[in-house]
């Protein structure tokens, strides 16, 4: 699906800074039209002011209109793809058990689509062009109709070209039929996203030419001198030469960084300072949604702890943390209790530390919380390529202690390396040795597993020597903090499964990539090179094992069915629609295959998906079951 942008003549311009300056409190919303005379005669859905949320739509019939307009953030002017005139789109409030019809009208000059992320529905309504339907052509309307079978915090977004990066997304909240166990006095959606004045096709073209085009945090001569003083000259030189030989960069955490992106909270930049109001002592629920196309966020509220009560729309046993990492497409509901009569900052820092989104929780309008000190950008380590000291120790290998600098001794793949016969990902059991697991409900074990000798052809640059589950780890950049950070091992569903079934078979998929060529794939093959769907059997119990052969984190999303994260929780395995797979990680999920149709499986970093990390799974026959 190529990127293709055309801006309609006469597109309106909305300045977030101008709106914020003119909107002082809740009571002045009615004056917005007079402040925007250029928009007279057109229906404008303004970004909300202090203490409010995006305009909400509900009911049995909802109309959404897709259009383009110029968009200004902090003086930068670009093009946004809007839903009902706003970025983000309107908040959709549905109710579990209802039937809903959502009519989407396309006023763009190119096809569009909407995918209802994490929602269980007939595959024809899933909204993926070329997989579940043909897309919505310019000037036409498509009606999505489906029963609402679940509750929780979700979101929706375009699945066409680069439209998601340009602002086409919105929050989706489903109220439960029965009272839920979460008690709160305030309820706010906090939707995080990224946006750029550059067109998505230009960004992708730049990365194709130079994979580190947007990375302005690379190591310098000053860094080398500091490393030489800390490590010694020769170990430091070995480290730098090793990364150069591999044509890789230990500062590579994001393909697109704050040099090209503005990080938004509910559509507002950090200077916009979205604000949610509270009275001291109230329980404040934040529905955190990472709608970014290219950014992992580390979220915290300095001075407050967060009690996580939902993950990906599903209730979990409450766990109190001070910070959590969110991959693109993940959602977390957290409860906070601000006791003091002061402002608190909601701080969402990009994983590569190149920027941040921020907002404020405050007892009164006009207040602003203090910004926490910025942290230095992290560095990749040997663990990120499967060459950590623990692995070498277990295997009886020697080596220098270069954990902080990131010395790596993996195998580089170049011309002449071809995929092994039969390594297509279908019904492929691991051939990397036997891993001893703690229990059948734990999936892949915590010990390092010898990776080789798999090669993945020209579609993969490196192969880690060892891989293991890393769901006990907070992630690079958070592993040195003294704050308690949420890890996947903390997640346990609130109530046990009605029935536990051991997976009948295993499919192993390798996440592969070549940064120099900017290629991303499964098992070394782009989607265009592996177009046949992965066949699944109706009602089977399946284990998917994701092995990350790259040095980047990948948020993997399966459409249409829950993935139960195998994190050792037994009958309390958490259900997720998106899982982060860390570098050199073997992460397993169990799936009850209960949804007939064709479903997408892909990395939710938009440019990785567009560059080839996308597959289709196909389930034949039968009727869908509801969630367990």
Residue pairs with C-beta under 8 A, 6 or more apart in sequence:
1 129
1 130
1 160
1 161
1 610
2 161
2 201
3 161
3 162
3 199
3 200
3 201
3 204
3 610
4 110
4 161
4 201
5 68
5 79
5 110
5 162
5 166
5 199
5 200
5 201
6 68
6 108
6 109
6 110
7 68
7 70
7 79
8 67
8 68
8 107
8 109
11 68
11 69
11 70
11 79
12 38
12 39
12 42
12 44
12 69
12 70
13 38
13 69
13 70
13 71
13 72
13 77
14 36
14 39
14 44
14 46
14 47
14 69
14 70
14 71
14 72
15 72
16 47
16 72
16 73
16 74
16 267
16 268
16 269
16 272
17 72
17 73
17 74
17 75
17 271
17 272
18 35
18 72
19 32
19 35
19 46
19 47
20 49
20 268
20 271
20 272
20 273
22 28
22 31
22 32
22 35
23 29
23 32
23 49
23 50
24 49
24 50
24 365
24 366
25 49
25 50
25 365
25 366
26 49
26 50
26 51
26 52
26 365
28 49
29 46
29 48
29 49
29 52
32 44
32 46
33 39
33 40
33 44
36 44
36 46
42 85
43 84
43 85
44 85
45 55
45 84
45 85
45 86
45 90
46 86
47 54
47 86
47 87
47 266
47 267
47 268
48 54
48 55
48 266
50 275
50 277
50 365
50 366
51 275
51 276
51 277
51 365
53 91
53 188
53 189
53 266
54 86
54 88
54 89
54 90
54 91
54 170
54 171
54 189
54 191
54 266
54 267
55 84
55 86
55 90
55 91
56 90
56 91
56 92
56 93
57 90
57 91
57 92
57 93
58 92
58 93
58 94
58 95
60 98
60 99
60 100
60 101
61 100
61 101
61 102
61 103
62 92
62 100
62 101
62 102
62 103
63 102
63 103
63 105
64 83
64 84
64 89
64 90
64 102
64 103
64 104
64 105
64 114
65 83
65 84
65 85
65 104
65 105
65 107
66 81
66 82
66 83
66 104
66 105
66 106
66 107
66 108
66 112
66 136
66 158
66 168
67 81
67 82
67 85
67 107
67 108
68 79
68 80
68 81
68 82
68 107
68 108
69 79
69 80
69 82
69 85
70 77
70 78
70 79
70 80
71 77
71 78
71 79
71 80
71 87
71 167
71 195
73 195
73 262
73 264
73 269
74 262
74 269
74 271
76 197
76 262
77 197
78 195
78 196
78 197
78 198
79 166
79 199
80 87
80 166
80 167
80 195
81 108
81 112
81 158
81 163
81 166
81 167
81 168
82 89
82 167
82 168
83 89
83 90
83 168
83 169
83 170
84 90
86 267
87 167
87 195
87 264
87 267
88 167
88 169
88 170
88 171
88 191
88 193
88 266
88 267
88 291
89 156
89 168
89 169
89 170
90 170
91 170
91 171
91 172
91 173
91 189
92 102
92 156
92 170
92 171
92 172
92 173
93 173
93 174
93 175
94 100
94 148
94 172
94 173
94 174
94 175
95 148
95 174
95 175
95 177
96 148
96 149
96 150
96 151
96 174
96 175
96 176
96 177
97 147
97 148
97 177
98 147
98 148
99 145
99 146
99 147
99 148
100 144
100 145
100 146
100 147
100 148
101 143
101 144
101 145
102 114
102 143
102 144
102 145
103 141
103 142
103 143
103 144
104 112
104 114
104 136
104 141
104 142
104 143
104 144
105 140
105 141
106 112
106 136
106 137
106 138
106 139
106 140
106 141
106 142
107 138
107 139
108 138
109 138
110 138
110 160
110 161
111 129
111 135
111 136
111 137
111 138
111 160
112 135
112 136
112 158
112 160
112 163
112 168
113 127
113 128
113 129
113 133
113 135
113 136
113 158
113 159
113 160
114 127
114 144
114 156
114 157
114 158
114 159
115 126
115 127
115 128
115 156
115 157
115 158
115 159
115 559
116 125
116 126
116 127
116 144
116 146
116 154
116 156
116 172
117 154
117 155
117 156
117 157
117 172
117 329
117 557
117 577
118 154
118 155
118 312
118 313
118 331
118 577
118 578
119 146
119 148
119 150
119 154
119 172
120 149
120 150
120 560
120 561
120 595
120 624
120 626
120 627
121 146
121 147
121 149
121 560
122 146
122 597
122 624
123 132
123 560
123 595
123 596
123 597
123 598
123 599
124 132
124 133
124 597
125 132
125 133
125 144
125 145
125 146
126 132
126 133
126 559
126 560
126 597
126 599
126 600
127 133
127 144
127 159
128 159
128 559
128 600
129 135
129 159
129 160
131 598
131 599
131 600
131 616
132 597
132 598
132 599
132 600
133 142
135 160
136 142
148 174
149 626
149 627
150 174
150 313
150 627
151 174
151 175
151 176
151 177
151 180
151 313
152 173
152 174
152 176
152 310
152 312
152 313
152 314
152 315
152 331
152 333
153 171
153 172
153 173
153 189
153 287
153 289
153 310
153 313
153 331
153 333
154 171
154 172
154 173
154 174
154 313
154 331
155 169
155 170
155 171
155 172
155 191
155 289
155 291
155 329
155 331
156 169
156 170
156 172
157 164
157 168
157 169
157 170
157 291
158 164
158 168
158 169
159 600
161 200
161 610
162 199
162 200
162 201
162 203
162 204
162 293
162 606
162 610
164 291
164 293
164 606
165 194
165 195
165 196
165 200
165 203
165 293
165 294
165 606
166 195
166 200
167 193
167 195
169 191
169 193
169 291
170 191
171 189
171 191
171 287
171 289
173 189
173 287
174 313
180 315
181 309
181 315
181 494
182 285
182 309
182 310
182 315
182 333
182 335
183 283
184 282
184 283
184 284
184 285
184 335
185 278
185 279
185 282
185 283
185 284
186 276
186 277
186 278
186 282
186 283
186 284
186 285
187 285
187 287
188 276
188 284
188 285
188 286
188 287
189 266
189 287
189 289
190 265
190 266
190 274
190 276
190 286
190 287
190 288
190 289
190 346
190 359
191 265
191 266
191 267
191 289
191 291
192 263
192 264
192 265
192 288
192 289
192 290
192 291
192 292
192 295
192 297
192 299
192 326
192 348
192 357
193 263
193 264
193 267
193 290
193 291
193 292
193 293
193 357
194 256
194 261
194 262
194 263
194 264
194 292
194 293
194 294
194 295
195 261
195 262
195 264
196 203
196 256
196 260
196 261
196 262
198 260
200 606
200 607
203 214
203 256
203 260
203 607
204 518
204 607
204 610
204 611
206 213
206 214
207 213
207 214
207 255
207 256
207 518
207 607
208 517
208 518
211 255
211 515
211 516
211 517
211 518
212 218
212 249
212 252
212 515
214 254
214 255
214 256
214 257
214 259
214 260
215 249
215 251
215 252
215 254
215 257
216 257
216 259
216 354
217 251
217 257
217 352
217 353
217 354
217 377
218 249
218 251
219 240
219 249
219 250
219 251
224 236
224 240
227 236
227 239
227 240
227 405
228 236
228 237
230 236
231 239
231 402
231 405
235 400
235 402
235 405
235 407
236 405
238 400
238 402
238 407
239 402
239 405
239 406
239 407
242 407
242 408
242 409
243 249
243 250
243 406
243 408
245 412
246 408
246 410
246 412
246 461
246 462
247 412
247 461
247 515
247 516
248 408
248 461
248 462
248 515
248 551
249 380
250 379
250 380
250 381
250 405
250 406
251 352
251 377
251 379
251 380
252 380
252 515
252 551
252 552
253 296
253 351
253 352
253 377
253 378
253 380
253 476
253 477
253 552
254 294
254 295
254 296
254 350
254 351
254 352
254 354
255 294
255 518
255 605
255 607
255 608
256 294
256 295
256 607
257 350
257 352
257 354
257 355
258 350
258 352
258 354
258 355
259 354
261 294
261 295
261 355
262 269
262 355
263 269
263 270
263 292
263 295
263 297
263 348
263 350
263 355
263 356
263 357
264 357
265 272
265 274
265 346
265 348
265 357
265 358
265 359
266 274
266 359
267 274
268 274
268 359
269 357
270 356
270 357
270 358
273 358
273 359
273 360
273 368
274 359
274 360
275 359
275 360
275 361
275 362
275 365
275 367
276 284
276 286
276 346
276 359
276 360
276 361
276 362
277 361
277 362
277 363
277 364
277 365
278 284
278 338
278 361
278 362
278 363
279 363
280 338
280 339
280 340
280 341
280 363
281 337
281 338
281 339
282 337
282 338
283 335
283 336
283 337
284 335
284 336
284 337
284 338
284 361
285 309
285 333
285 334
285 335
286 306
286 333
286 334
286 336
286 346
287 331
287 333
288 299
288 326
288 331
288 332
288 333
288 334
289 331
290 296
290 297
290 326
290 327
290 328
290 329
290 330
290 331
291 328
291 329
292 328
293 328
293 605
293 606
293 607
294 328
294 605
294 606
294 607
295 328
295 350
295 351
296 325
296 326
296 327
296 328
296 350
296 351
296 553
296 555
296 580
297 325
297 326
297 348
297 349
297 350
297 351
297 357
298 323
298 324
298 325
298 326
298 348
298 349
298 350
298 351
298 477
298 478
299 323
299 324
299 325
299 326
299 332
299 346
299 347
299 348
299 349
300 306
300 322
300 323
300 324
300 347
300 372
300 483
301 336
301 344
301 345
301 346
301 347
301 361
302 344
302 345
302 347
302 369
302 370
302 372
303 340
303 344
304 336
304 337
304 338
304 344
305 320
305 321
305 322
305 336
306 320
306 321
306 322
306 324
306 334
306 335
306 336
307 318
307 319
307 320
307 334
307 335
307 336
308 316
308 318
308 319
308 320
308 321
308 324
308 332
308 333
308 334
308 486
308 490
308 491
309 315
309 316
309 318
309 333
309 334
309 335
310 316
310 331
310 332
310 333
311 330
311 331
311 332
311 333
311 491
311 574
311 576
312 330
312 331
312 575
312 576
312 577
312 578
313 331
313 577
314 493
314 574
314 575
314 576
315 493
315 494
315 495
316 491
316 492
316 493
316 494
316 574
317 492
317 493
317 494
317 572
318 335
319 486
319 490
319 491
320 484
321 483
321 484
321 485
321 486
321 490
322 483
322 484
322 485
323 478
323 481
323 483
323 484
323 485
323 486
324 332
324 334
324 485
324 486
325 351
325 474
325 475
325 478
325 485
325 486
325 580
326 332
326 348
327 553
327 555
327 578
327 580
327 604
328 555
328 578
328 604
328 605
328 606
329 555
329 557
329 577
329 578
329 604
330 555
330 576
330 578
330 580
332 486
336 344
336 361
338 344
338 361
341 363
342 362
342 363
342 367
342 369
343 360
343 361
343 362
343 363
343 367
343 368
343 369
344 360
344 361
344 362
344 369
345 358
345 359
345 360
345 368
345 369
345 370
345 371
345 372
346 358
346 359
346 360
346 361
346 369
347 356
347 358
347 371
347 372
348 356
348 357
348 358
349 355
349 356
349 374
349 375
350 356
351 378
351 475
351 477
351 553
352 377
352 378
353 374
353 375
353 376
353 377
353 378
353 477
354 377
356 374
358 371
360 367
360 368
360 369
361 369
362 368
362 369
375 477
377 477
378 476
378 477
379 404
379 405
379 406
379 476
380 406
380 408
380 476
380 551
380 583
381 388
381 403
381 404
381 405
381 406
381 476
382 388
382 389
382 402
382 403
382 406
382 407
382 408
382 409
383 390
383 403
383 476
383 583
383 584
384 406
384 476
384 551
384 582
384 583
384 584
385 408
385 410
385 462
385 464
385 465
385 551
385 583
385 584
386 410
386 448
386 451
386 464
386 465
386 466
386 467
386 583
386 584
387 399
387 407
387 408
387 409
387 410
387 464
387 465
387 466
388 403
388 448
388 466
389 399
389 401
389 403
390 448
391 397
391 448
391 465
391 466
391 468
392 398
392 399
394 447
394 448
395 448
395 450
395 466
399 407
399 409
400 407
409 465
410 462
410 463
410 464
410 465
411 452
411 462
411 463
411 465
412 461
412 462
413 455
413 456
413 457
413 458
413 460
413 461
413 462
413 463
415 458
417 455
417 456
417 457
417 458
418 455
418 457
419 455
419 456
419 457
419 523
419 524
419 525
420 454
420 455
422 428
423 454
423 456
423 523
424 523
424 525
424 530
425 507
425 508
425 509
425 510
425 522
425 523
425 530
425 534
425 615
426 507
426 534
426 535
427 505
427 507
428 506
428 507
428 508
428 509
429 505
429 506
429 508
430 449
430 506
430 508
430 545
431 454
432 449
432 450
432 451
432 452
432 454
432 467
433 449
433 450
435 444
435 445
435 447
435 449
435 586
436 445
436 447
437 443
437 444
437 445
438 445
438 446
438 568
439 568
439 570
440 502
441 500
441 566
441 568
441 569
441 570
441 571
441 573
442 566
442 567
442 568
443 469
443 543
443 545
443 566
443 567
443 587
443 588
443 589
443 590
444 468
444 469
444 545
444 566
444 586
444 587
444 588
445 468
445 469
446 468
446 469
446 472
447 468
448 466
448 467
448 468
449 466
449 467
449 468
449 586
450 465
450 466
451 463
451 464
451 465
451 466
451 467
451 547
451 549
452 463
452 465
454 463
454 510
455 463
455 524
456 463
456 510
456 512
456 521
456 523
456 524
456 549
457 524
457 525
458 514
458 517
458 524
459 512
459 513
459 514
459 519
459 521
459 524
459 525
459 526
459 529
459 612
460 510
460 512
460 513
460 514
460 521
460 524
460 549
460 550
461 513
461 514
461 515
461 516
461 550
462 549
462 550
462 551
463 549
464 548
464 549
464 583
464 584
466 584
467 547
467 548
467 584
467 585
467 586
468 584
468 585
468 586
469 585
469 586
469 587
469 588
470 582
470 584
470 585
470 587
471 487
471 488
471 489
471 565
471 567
471 587
472 487
472 488
472 489
473 479
473 487
473 582
474 481
474 485
474 486
474 487
475 485
475 553
475 580
475 582
476 582
476 583
478 485
488 565
488 567
488 579
488 580
489 567
489 568
491 565
491 567
491 569
491 574
491 576
492 569
492 572
492 573
492 574
493 569
493 572
493 573
493 574
493 575
496 571
496 572
497 571
497 572
497 573
497 628
498 628
499 628
500 570
500 571
501 541
501 592
502 541
503 541
503 542
503 543
503 590
504 540
504 541
504 542
505 540
505 542
505 543
506 542
506 543
506 544
506 545
507 534
507 542
507 543
507 544
507 545
508 544
508 545
508 547
509 522
509 523
509 544
509 545
509 546
509 547
509 615
510 522
510 523
510 524
510 546
510 547
510 548
510 549
511 522
511 546
511 547
511 548
511 549
511 550
511 554
511 556
511 581
511 603
511 613
512 520
512 521
512 522
512 523
512 524
512 549
512 550
513 519
513 520
513 521
513 549
513 550
513 552
513 608
513 613
518 611
519 526
519 611
519 612
520 526
520 603
520 607
520 608
520 609
520 611
520 612
520 613
521 527
521 529
521 530
521 612
521 613
522 530
522 613
522 615
523 530
525 612
526 611
526 612
526 613
527 612
527 613
527 614
527 615
528 612
529 612
530 615
533 598
533 615
533 616
533 617
533 618
534 601
534 615
534 616
534 617
534 618
535 617
535 618
535 620
536 542
536 593
536 617
536 618
536 619
537 593
537 619
537 620
538 593
538 594
538 596
538 619
538 620
538 621
538 622
539 592
539 593
539 594
539 622
540 593
541 590
541 591
541 592
541 593
542 590
542 591
542 592
542 593
543 566
543 588
543 589
543 590
543 591
544 558
544 563
544 588
544 589
544 590
544 591
545 586
545 587
545 588
546 554
546 556
546 579
546 581
546 585
546 586
546 587
546 588
546 589
547 585
547 586
548 554
548 581
548 582
548 583
548 584
548 585
548 586
548 587
550 583
551 583
551 584
552 583
553 580
553 581
553 582
553 583
554 580
554 581
554 603
554 605
554 608
554 613
555 578
555 579
555 580
555 581
555 603
555 604
555 605
556 578
556 579
556 580
556 581
556 601
556 602
556 603
556 604
557 577
557 578
557 600
557 601
557 602
557 603
557 604
558 577
558 589
558 591
558 599
558 600
558 601
558 617
559 599
559 600
559 601
560 595
560 597
560 599
561 591
561 592
561 593
561 594
561 595
561 599
562 575
562 576
562 577
562 591
562 592
562 627
563 575
563 576
563 577
563 579
563 589
563 590
563 591
564 573
564 574
564 575
564 576
564 589
564 590
564 591
564 592
565 573
565 574
565 575
565 576
565 579
565 587
565 589
566 573
566 588
566 589
566 590
567 573
567 574
573 590
575 627
576 589
578 604
579 587
579 589
581 587
592 625
592 628
593 619
594 624
594 625
595 619
595 624
596 619
596 620
596 621
596 622
596 623
596 624
597 618
597 619
598 616
598 617
598 618
599 616
599 617
599 618
599 619
600 614
600 615
600 616
601 614
601 615
601 616
601 617
602 609
602 613
602 614
602 615
603 609
603 613
603 614
605 613
